[in-house]
């Protein structure tokens, strides 16, 4: 099953999408240390996870740190995810949803 990541307005309108096949999510978002990645470590592969606009800027910073440790083939998806975080943070009324299996 794929993981789907959507940037949505508070009313539910989708503003941007990224995602990845389930079998490669482990490489993109591996088990992460809560002390190093307090927001990303809370993303569930099996349930839905939501970040509000106040959390997205910090989430983008964590993803940038993760990129330094990620395989080359994951960088495109992580770059898109950072773009969604930055856009949602600036909008102020958006939510970033991770839809798990």
Order of alpha helices (4+ residues) and beta strands (2+ residues): beta-beta-alpha-beta-alpha-alpha-beta
